[in-house]
Structures are given as C-alpha cells and as structure tokens.
Amino acid sequence: MFQKVLINDDHDAILSSIAQILSKSNVESVERSQYCDEAYLKIKRAELDEIRYDLLITDLSFKRDHRNVDLDSGEDLIEKLRLEFPLMPIIVYSMKDQLQKVRQLVKNYNINAYVCKDRRGSRELEEAIETVSKGQLYLSPQVSGALSPRVDLEIEDYDIQLLKLLSKGLSQDEISKELKKSKITPCSLSSIEKRLNKLRIQFKANNVIHLVATAKDLGLI
C-alpha cells in the first residue's frame, strides 16, 4: 500500500474526504495542495529531498484566482509530470465523465485510475487506491467503456491541436502560422481546411463554433 500521498484539489471538503479515505487505508503521510503549480513544486521538492510521493490523486478542473499559474488544469500537471516522473502512480478524481477524455488520459499519459466524483465516488476511490497499489488500472463503472474500440473517434493528436487553436479564436491562416512555428505538419492552409471539414462531418457540426462546442462537450479540449 502507498505510504506518502499528495492530494491535489481546490475544495477543502474534497481534500478532507480523500484524506479520511487514505487514513482508513493506513497511509502514513498525506499532504495537500490546492492548485497544480503547488502540486508540481511539492513533487519536485520531495524528489530532491529523496522522500518521494508514491501516489498523486488529482482533480482535472481548478478555478482561477489571483495567482499567476503555469499549469491551469490537472491535465497540464499530469502531462508535465509524465515527462519527469513517468512511473509515478496517478489517480484522477473528477466530475467529468466523458469517455473520450478518459481514453486520452489513459492512452497519452498512462494514468493509473479514473474515478468519477458522484454518490459512490468515495467508495470507488477507495477501490481505486487498492487496485492501483496492486499495479492494475481502475476506471469507475460509468467510464469503464472508455477503452472500448467502439468509442474510438479516430481523433489524432494533430486534430486535438487544431481544435485547441480553433477554440482560442485563431483563423485558419493564424493556425497555419502557429503550426509552422511549432514545426507541426501538415501546416498548409489547404490541409488545415480539409482536416477541419473532416472533423465537422465527423462530429456533425454545422460550423466552427458548433465544432468547438462539441469538442468541449466530449472533453477533447
């Protein structure tokens, strides 16, 4: 079982609830953070002090406040951690239940569990901690179909990048320039237009605004 755990959530009540669950699991050391930059710094500090965390439990959504932050979301935190701590066990505890979002987190960042915050959330989180401690993947029942081929929308990382840039209000010409700057191909206007048309058809979107809204609803961006 885990001995040193970091909980990352911006709600005091959730932090206390998770801490109680960990206490029942006989976890010796439980620390808390309420925004993602703080969580990242705690993990880095623990690594330097050679008293590493052996589990992170994090939400995905965090409300902005007066702080200037580099990591806006739990997904940003997970992405950064996976570059530096690829083997660190990570449990996501979130209100979001979009299958495609769960699929992406497992596929792209190798998260170890995804637990939905609902009426059975505390019980499922307890089960997830036990399952992950045994080296196994845990998904809440309502998102357990996330890895089924039937929910694969054939969305590539390139498509996600396009949708993210589109959601920021960039024109196709500006997207082309941004892709060139980042050395991402294809970056021609014609290629971008064809890809966006394909996405509009795939998501049955009437226009660009509808496409972005649908992508957000699915948890793609």
C-alpha positions as a Markdown table, in Angstrom:
| # | Residue | x | y | z |
|---|---|---|---|---|
| 1 | Met | 0.0 | 0.0 | 0.0 |
| 2 | Phe | 1.1 | 3.6 | -0.5 |
| 3 | Gln | 2.9 | 5.4 | 2.3 |
| 4 | Lys | 3.3 | 9.0 | 1.1 |
| 5 | Val | 0.4 | 10.6 | -1.0 |
| 6 | Leu | -0.3 | 14.0 | -2.4 |
| 7 | Ile | -3.9 | 15.2 | -2.9 |
| 8 | Asn | -4.5 | 18.0 | -5.4 |
| 9 | Asp | -7.9 | 19.6 | -5.3 |
| 10 | Asp | -9.2 | 23.1 | -4.8 |
| 11 | His | -12.1 | 22.2 | -2.5 |
| 12 | Asp | -11.4 | 21.8 | 1.2 |
| 13 | Ala | -14.2 | 19.3 | 1.7 |
| 14 | Ile | -12.9 | 17.1 | -1.0 |
| 15 | Leu | -9.4 | 17.2 | 0.3 |
| 16 | Ser | -10.7 | 16.2 | 3.8 |
| 17 | Ser | -12.8 | 13.4 | 2.4 |
| 18 | Ile | -9.9 | 11.9 | 0.4 |
| 19 | Ala | -7.6 | 12.3 | 3.5 |
| 20 | Gln | -10.1 | 10.2 | 5.5 |
| 21 | Ile | -10.1 | 7.5 | 2.9 |
| 22 | Leu | -6.3 | 7.4 | 2.8 |
| 23 | Ser | -6.3 | 7.2 | 6.6 |
| 24 | Lys | -8.5 | 4.1 | 6.5 |
| 25 | Ser | -6.0 | 2.6 | 4.1 |
| 26 | Asn | -3.2 | 3.2 | 6.7 |
| 27 | Val | -1.3 | 5.7 | 4.6 |
| 28 | Glu | 1.3 | 7.3 | 6.9 |
| 29 | Ser | 1.8 | 10.6 | 5.2 |
| 30 | Val | -0.8 | 12.6 | 3.4 |
| 31 | Glu | -0.1 | 16.1 | 2.0 |
| 32 | Arg | -2.4 | 18.6 | 0.2 |
| 33 | Ser | -2.2 | 21.2 | -2.5 |
| 34 | Gln | -5.0 | 23.4 | -4.0 |
| 35 | Tyr | -3.6 | 24.3 | -7.3 |
| 36 | Cys | -1.5 | 22.5 | -9.9 |
| 37 | Asp | 1.7 | 24.6 | -9.7 |
| 38 | Glu | 1.9 | 24.0 | -6.0 |
| 39 | Ala | 1.4 | 20.2 | -6.5 |
| 40 | Tyr | 4.2 | 20.2 | -9.1 |
| 41 | Leu | 6.6 | 22.1 | -6.8 |
| 42 | Lys | 5.8 | 19.8 | -3.9 |
| 43 | Ile | 6.6 | 16.7 | -6.0 |
| 44 | Lys | 9.8 | 18.3 | -7.3 |
| 45 | Arg | 10.9 | 19.2 | -3.8 |
| 46 | Ala | 10.1 | 15.7 | -2.5 |
| 47 | Glu | 12.3 | 14.3 | -5.3 |
| 48 | Leu | 15.2 | 16.5 | -4.4 |
| 49 | Asp | 14.9 | 15.6 | -0.7 |
| 50 | Glu | 14.6 | 11.9 | -1.7 |
| 51 | Ile | 11.3 | 11.5 | 0.2 |
| 52 | Arg | 9.2 | 10.9 | -2.9 |
| 53 | Tyr | 5.5 | 10.7 | -3.1 |
| 54 | Asp | 4.3 | 7.3 | -4.2 |
| 55 | Leu | 0.9 | 8.4 | -5.3 |
| 56 | Leu | -0.8 | 11.5 | -6.7 |
| 57 | Ile | -4.6 | 12.0 | -6.5 |
| 58 | Thr | -5.7 | 15.0 | -8.6 |
| 59 | Asp | -8.8 | 16.7 | -10.0 |
| 60 | Leu | -8.8 | 18.0 | -13.5 |
| 61 | Ser | -10.6 | 21.3 | -13.1 |
| 62 | Phe | -9.3 | 24.2 | -11.0 |
| 63 | Lys | -10.9 | 27.6 | -10.6 |
| 64 | Arg | -8.6 | 30.6 | -11.3 |
| 65 | Asp | -7.8 | 33.1 | -8.6 |
| 66 | His | -5.4 | 35.9 | -8.1 |
| 67 | Arg | -2.3 | 33.7 | -8.7 |
| 68 | Asn | -0.4 | 33.6 | -12.0 |
| 69 | Val | -0.1 | 30.0 | -12.8 |
| 70 | Asp | 1.7 | 27.9 | -15.4 |
| 71 | Leu | -0.4 | 24.8 | -15.0 |
| 72 | Asp | -4.1 | 25.6 | -15.4 |
| 73 | Ser | -5.5 | 22.1 | -15.1 |
| 74 | Gly | -4.9 | 18.7 | -13.7 |
| 75 | Glu | -4.3 | 17.5 | -17.3 |
| 76 | Asp | -1.5 | 20.1 | -17.6 |
| 77 | Leu | 0.0 | 18.8 | -14.4 |
| 78 | Ile | -0.2 | 15.2 | -15.5 |
| 79 | Glu | 1.4 | 16.0 | -18.8 |
| 80 | Lys | 4.3 | 17.7 | -17.1 |
| 81 | Leu | 4.8 | 15.0 | -14.5 |
| 82 | Arg | 4.8 | 12.2 | -17.1 |
| 83 | Leu | 7.8 | 13.8 | -18.7 |
| 84 | Glu | 9.8 | 13.8 | -15.5 |
| 85 | Phe | 8.2 | 11.0 | -13.4 |
| 86 | Pro | 6.8 | 8.5 | -16.0 |
| 87 | Leu | 6.3 | 5.8 | -13.4 |
| 88 | Met | 4.6 | 7.8 | -10.7 |
| 89 | Pro | 1.1 | 6.4 | -10.0 |
| 90 | Ile | -1.6 | 8.9 | -10.7 |
| 91 | Ile | -5.3 | 8.7 | -9.9 |
| 92 | Val | -7.7 | 11.3 | -11.5 |
| 93 | Tyr | -10.7 | 12.1 | -9.3 |
| 94 | Ser | -13.1 | 14.3 | -11.3 |
| 95 | Met | -16.7 | 15.3 | -12.0 |
| 96 | Lys | -16.1 | 14.8 | -15.8 |
| 97 | Asp | -17.3 | 11.6 | -17.2 |
| 98 | Gln | -16.6 | 11.9 | -21.0 |
| 99 | Leu | -15.3 | 8.6 | -22.3 |
| 100 | Gln | -13.0 | 10.2 | -24.9 |
| 101 | Lys | -11.3 | 12.3 | -22.2 |
| 102 | Val | -10.7 | 9.2 | -20.0 |
| 103 | Arg | -9.4 | 7.4 | -23.1 |
| 104 | Gln | -7.0 | 10.2 | -23.9 |
| 105 | Leu | -5.7 | 10.3 | -20.3 |
| 106 | Val | -5.0 | 6.6 | -20.3 |
| 107 | Lys | -3.6 | 6.4 | -23.8 |
| 108 | Asn | -1.5 | 9.6 | -23.7 |
| 109 | Tyr | -0.4 | 9.9 | -20.1 |
| 110 | Asn | -0.8 | 6.4 | -18.8 |
| 111 | Ile | -2.9 | 7.4 | -15.7 |
| 112 | Asn | -3.5 | 4.5 | -13.3 |
| 113 | Ala | -7.1 | 5.2 | -12.4 |
| 114 | Tyr | -10.0 | 7.5 | -13.2 |
| 115 | Val | -12.7 | 7.9 | -10.5 |
| 116 | Cys | -15.8 | 9.9 | -11.0 |
| 117 | Lys | -17.0 | 12.2 | -8.3 |
| 118 | Asp | -20.6 | 11.1 | -7.6 |
| 119 | Arg | -22.6 | 9.4 | -4.9 |
| 120 | Arg | -20.3 | 6.4 | -4.9 |
| 121 | Gly | -17.2 | 8.4 | -5.5 |
| 122 | Ser | -15.6 | 7.8 | -2.1 |
| 123 | Arg | -16.2 | 4.1 | -2.2 |
| 124 | Glu | -14.8 | 3.9 | -5.8 |
| 125 | Leu | -11.8 | 5.9 | -4.8 |
| 126 | Glu | -11.1 | 3.5 | -2.0 |
| 127 | Glu | -11.3 | 0.7 | -4.5 |
| 128 | Ala | -9.1 | 2.5 | -7.0 |
| 129 | Ile | -6.3 | 3.1 | -4.4 |
| 130 | Glu | -6.3 | -0.6 | -3.6 |
| 131 | Thr | -6.4 | -1.6 | -7.3 |
| 132 | Val | -3.6 | 0.8 | -8.2 |
| 133 | Ser | -1.4 | -0.4 | -5.3 |
| 134 | Lys | -1.5 | -3.8 | -7.0 |
| 135 | Gly | -0.3 | -2.4 | -10.3 |
| 136 | Gln | -3.7 | -2.6 | -12.0 |
| 137 | Leu | -5.8 | 0.0 | -13.9 |
| 138 | Tyr | -9.1 | 1.2 | -12.3 |
| 139 | Leu | -11.9 | 3.0 | -14.0 |
| 140 | Ser | -15.3 | 4.0 | -12.5 |
| 141 | Pro | -18.2 | 1.9 | -13.9 |
| 142 | Gln | -19.7 | 4.9 | -15.8 |
| 143 | Val | -16.4 | 5.4 | -17.7 |
| 144 | Ser | -15.3 | 1.7 | -17.9 |
| 145 | Gly | -16.1 | 1.6 | -21.6 |
| 146 | Ala | -13.6 | 4.3 | -22.4 |
| 147 | Leu | -11.1 | 1.9 | -23.8 |
| 148 | Ser | -13.6 | 0.0 | -25.9 |
| 149 | Pro | -12.8 | 0.4 | -29.7 |
| 150 | Arg | -16.5 | 1.4 | -30.2 |
| 151 | Val | -15.8 | 4.8 | -28.5 |
| 152 | Asp | -12.7 | 5.5 | -30.6 |
| 153 | Leu | -13.5 | 8.6 | -32.6 |
| 154 | Glu | -10.3 | 8.3 | -34.6 |
| 155 | Ile | -9.1 | 11.6 | -33.2 |
| 156 | Glu | -5.3 | 12.1 | -33.6 |
| 157 | Asp | -3.1 | 14.4 | -31.6 |
| 158 | Tyr | -2.9 | 16.7 | -34.7 |
| 159 | Asp | -6.7 | 17.0 | -34.6 |
| 160 | Ile | -6.7 | 17.9 | -30.9 |
| 161 | Gln | -4.0 | 20.6 | -31.6 |
| 162 | Leu | -6.2 | 22.1 | -34.4 |
| 163 | Leu | -9.3 | 22.1 | -32.1 |
| 164 | Lys | -7.3 | 23.8 | -29.3 |
| 165 | Leu | -6.0 | 26.5 | -31.6 |
| 166 | Leu | -9.5 | 27.0 | -33.1 |
| 167 | Ser | -11.0 | 27.3 | -29.6 |
| 168 | Lys | -8.6 | 30.2 | -28.9 |
| 169 | Gly | -10.2 | 32.1 | -31.8 |
| 170 | Leu | -7.4 | 31.7 | -34.3 |
| 171 | Ser | -8.2 | 31.9 | -38.0 |
| 172 | Gln | -7.1 | 29.1 | -40.4 |
| 173 | Asp | -4.3 | 31.4 | -41.6 |
| 174 | Glu | -3.2 | 32.0 | -38.0 |
| 175 | Ile | -3.4 | 28.3 | -37.2 |
| 176 | Ser | -1.1 | 27.6 | -40.2 |
| 177 | Lys | 1.5 | 30.1 | -38.9 |
| 178 | Glu | 1.3 | 28.6 | -35.4 |
| 179 | Leu | 1.8 | 25.1 | -36.7 |
| 180 | Lys | 4.8 | 26.2 | -38.8 |
| 181 | Lys | 6.3 | 27.9 | -35.8 |
| 182 | Ser | 5.9 | 24.7 | -33.8 |
| 183 | Lys | 7.2 | 22.6 | -36.7 |
| 184 | Ile | 3.9 | 20.6 | -36.8 |
| 185 | Thr | 2.9 | 19.2 | -40.2 |
| 186 | Pro | 0.8 | 19.4 | -42.3 |
| 187 | Cys | 0.6 | 23.1 | -41.9 |
| 188 | Ser | -0.7 | 24.3 | -45.2 |
| 189 | Leu | -4.0 | 26.2 | -45.4 |
| 190 | Ser | -5.5 | 23.6 | -47.7 |
| 191 | Ser | -4.5 | 20.7 | -45.3 |
| 192 | Ile | -6.0 | 22.5 | -42.4 |
| 193 | Glu | -9.2 | 23.3 | -44.2 |
| 194 | Lys | -9.6 | 19.7 | -45.3 |
| 195 | Arg | -8.9 | 18.4 | -41.8 |
| 196 | Leu | -11.4 | 20.8 | -40.2 |
| 197 | Asn | -14.0 | 19.9 | -42.8 |
| 198 | Lys | -13.5 | 16.2 | -42.0 |
| 199 | Leu | -13.9 | 17.0 | -38.3 |
| 200 | Arg | -17.1 | 19.0 | -38.9 |
| 201 | Ile | -18.6 | 16.0 | -40.8 |
| 202 | Gln | -17.4 | 13.5 | -38.2 |
| 203 | Phe | -18.9 | 15.5 | -35.3 |
| 204 | Lys | -21.9 | 16.5 | -37.3 |
| 205 | Ala | -21.1 | 20.2 | -36.6 |
| 206 | Asn | -22.9 | 22.9 | -38.5 |
| 207 | Asn | -20.0 | 25.4 | -38.3 |
| 208 | Val | -16.7 | 26.1 | -36.5 |
| 209 | Ile | -18.4 | 27.3 | -33.3 |
| 210 | His | -20.5 | 24.2 | -33.2 |
| 211 | Leu | -17.4 | 22.1 | -33.7 |
| 212 | Val | -15.5 | 23.7 | -30.9 |
| 213 | Ala | -18.5 | 23.4 | -28.6 |
| 214 | Thr | -18.9 | 19.7 | -29.4 |
| 215 | Ala | -15.2 | 19.0 | -28.8 |
| 216 | Lys | -15.5 | 20.7 | -25.4 |
| 217 | Asp | -18.6 | 18.7 | -24.5 |
| 218 | Leu | -16.7 | 15.5 | -25.4 |
| 219 | Gly | -13.8 | 16.6 | -23.2 |
| 220 | Leu | -11.4 | 16.7 | -26.1 |
| 221 | Ile | -10.2 | 20.2 | -25.3 |
